[in-house]
Amino acid sequence: MSAAEKWHLVTVEDYLAGEEISQVKHEYRDGVVYAMAGARNVHNDIAGNAFASLHTQLRGRPCKPCNSDTKVRIRFFHGIRFYYPDAFVVCHPNPPDDTFQDAPVVILEVTSPSTRRTDLGEKKDAYLAIPTLAAYLVAESNEVAVQVFRRTSNGDFRREVALGPEAVIDLPEIGATLALADLYEGVSFEDEPDGLHTAEDEEDRE
């Protein structure tokens, strides 16, 4: 039995065709298809707030936000992946008939205990390999906090952490900002630390 037969690998063409008629979204990694579980209300509230804020700021401008119904295609030498980010922004979109985008500039995922390993592991590594990506945001679903992996001038990524409702994430590559007060509007938590901190700041506090 070949590896393809053992794992029932799916071609990209069959995957894309199947997604157009499927009632359940699936992500795709090098021929293997994974069904996506339903999200909690808090997850959907944060993702919806992110899209709404970005849509308001970018309306009528070249860059546009996409919600979790749109896939991102990531092409590696060894294979192809398709993920459904919770929200993202493209400035050079694919043709209208495509069901995916290739050139996201900003990507946001809302993380939870069940998705943290993927969001900060497999997906982070894949997203940061996209040549057009300027910032990857990982929003917490149990506190007002967002990790920001921002591309530096030398091409590396630097981690920042935005904490509390007063924090504002600057996204100059798309001409927008993301205020945590807007991102977490309607979501209440017991502890809400304030400010924008870098990874180095966090280390100083430990």
C-alpha positions in Angstrom: 0.0 0.0 0.0 1.4 3.4 -1.0 1.6 6.3 1.5 -1.1 8.1 -0.6 -3.5 5.1 -0.3 -2.8 4.7 3.4 -3.6 8.4 4.2 -6.2 8.8 1.4 -4.4 12.0 0.2 -6.7 14.4 -1.6 -5.6 16.5 -4.6 -5.8 20.3 -4.4 -8.4 20.3 -7.2 -10.6 17.8 -5.4 -10.3 19.7 -2.1 -11.3 23.0 -3.7 -14.2 21.4 -5.5 -15.4 19.7 -2.3 -15.3 22.9 -0.3 -17.6 24.7 -2.7 -20.4 22.2 -1.9 -19.5 21.2 1.7 -21.6 22.4 4.6 -18.6 22.0 6.9 -15.3 23.9 6.3 -12.1 21.9 6.0 -8.4 22.9 6.1 -5.9 21.3 3.9 -2.3 20.3 4.6 -0.2 18.5 2.0 -3.1 16.3 0.8 -4.7 15.7 4.2 -8.1 17.3 4.9 -9.2 18.3 8.4 -12.8 19.2 9.3 -13.0 22.4 11.4 -14.9 22.3 14.7 -17.5 24.9 15.5 -16.3 27.9 17.5 -17.6 29.3 20.8 -19.7 32.5 20.9 -16.8 34.5 22.4 -14.5 33.4 19.6 -17.0 34.5 16.9 -17.6 37.8 18.7 -13.9 38.7 18.7 -13.4 37.6 15.1 -16.5 39.5 14.0 -15.3 42.7 15.8 -11.9 42.4 14.1 -13.5 42.2 10.7 -16.0 45.0 11.4 -13.2 47.3 12.6 -11.0 46.6 9.6 -13.9 46.9 7.2 -14.9 50.3 8.5 -11.3 51.7 8.3 -10.5 50.2 4.9 -13.8 50.8 3.1 -13.1 52.4 -0.3 -9.4 51.8 -0.1 -7.1 49.3 -1.9 -6.7 46.9 1.0 -9.7 44.9 2.0 -10.5 42.6 4.9 -11.7 39.0 4.5 -13.6 36.9 7.1 -13.3 33.3 8.0 -15.2 32.1 5.0 -12.2 32.8 2.8 -9.2 30.5 2.7 -5.5 31.5 2.5 -3.3 29.4 0.2 0.3 28.8 1.3 2.6 27.2 -1.2 5.7 25.4 0.0 8.3 23.6 -2.0 7.1 20.3 -0.5 3.3 20.9 -0.7 0.3 23.3 -0.4 -1.8 24.3 2.6 -5.2 26.0 2.9 -6.3 27.6 6.1 -9.3 29.7 7.1 -8.0 32.5 9.3 -10.6 34.2 11.5 -9.8 37.5 9.7 -7.2 38.8 7.4 -6.4 41.7 5.0 -5.2 41.6 1.4 -4.0 44.5 -0.7 -3.5 42.6 -3.9 -6.5 40.2 -4.0 -6.9 37.1 -6.2 -9.4 37.1 -9.1 -13.0 37.3 -8.0 -13.8 33.8 -9.0 -11.1 32.3 -6.8 -12.2 30.8 -3.4 -8.9 31.7 -1.7 -6.3 34.4 -1.4 -2.5 34.2 -1.9 -1.2 37.5 -0.5 -2.4 38.4 3.0 -0.7 41.3 4.6 -2.3 40.9 8.1 -3.7 37.7 9.5 -5.7 37.4 12.8 -6.5 34.2 14.6 -8.6 34.0 17.8 -7.0 31.3 20.0 -8.4 29.1 22.7 -7.0 26.2 24.8 -8.0 23.7 22.1 -6.4 25.7 19.2 -3.4 27.3 20.9 -0.9 24.7 19.9 -1.9 25.0 16.2 -2.3 28.8 16.2 1.2 29.4 17.8 2.8 26.4 16.2 1.9 25.0 12.8 -0.2 27.9 11.6 2.3 30.6 12.9 5.2 28.9 11.1 3.1 28.6 7.9 1.8 32.2 8.0 5.2 33.7 8.7 6.5 32.0 5.6 4.1 34.0 3.4 6.2 36.7 1.6 3.5 39.4 1.7 2.7 39.0 5.4 3.6 42.0 7.6 1.9 41.0 10.9 0.3 37.9 12.4 -2.1 38.6 15.3 -3.2 36.0 17.8 -6.1 37.2 20.0 -6.8 35.5 23.3 -10.4 34.4 24.0 -10.2 34.5 27.8 -8.5 37.9 28.4 -8.0 41.2 26.6 -4.6 40.4 25.0 -3.2 40.0 21.5 0.2 38.6 20.5 1.6 40.4 17.5 4.3 38.8 15.3 5.5 41.8 13.2 8.0 41.6 10.3 11.0 43.8 10.8 13.1 45.6 8.2 15.5 42.6 7.9 12.7 40.2 7.3 12.6 38.5 10.7 9.5 38.6 13.0 9.5 40.3 16.4 6.9 39.4 19.0 4.9 42.1 20.8 2.0 41.7 23.3 -0.9 44.2 23.4 -2.7 44.1 26.8 -5.8 45.7 28.0 -8.6 47.8 26.5 -6.4 50.9 26.2 -3.9 49.2 23.9 -3.9 49.9 20.1 -2.1 47.8 17.5 -0.7 49.9 14.7 -0.9 48.3 11.3 0.9 50.9 9.0 1.2 48.4 6.1 -2.5 48.6 5.5 -3.1 52.1 6.9 -5.2 51.0 9.9 -5.1 50.3 13.6 -6.8 47.7 15.8 -7.9 49.0 19.1 -8.4 46.3 21.7 -11.4 48.1 23.0 -13.0 47.6 19.6 -11.7 44.0 19.3 -13.2 42.9 22.6 -16.3 45.1 22.5 -19.2 43.2 24.2 -16.8 40.6 25.8 -16.2 41.0 29.5 -13.2 39.6 31.6 -12.2 39.9 35.2 -8.6 41.0 34.7 -7.7 43.6 32.0 -4.0 44.8 32.3 -3.2 47.8 30.3 -0.6 48.8 27.7 1.5 47.6 24.8 4.5 45.5 25.7 7.2 43.8 23.8 8.5 40.4 24.5 11.5 41.9 26.2 9.1 43.8 28.6 7.4 40.5 29.5 10.8 39.0 30.3 11.6 41.9 32.6 8.4 41.3 34.6 9.1 37.6 35.1 
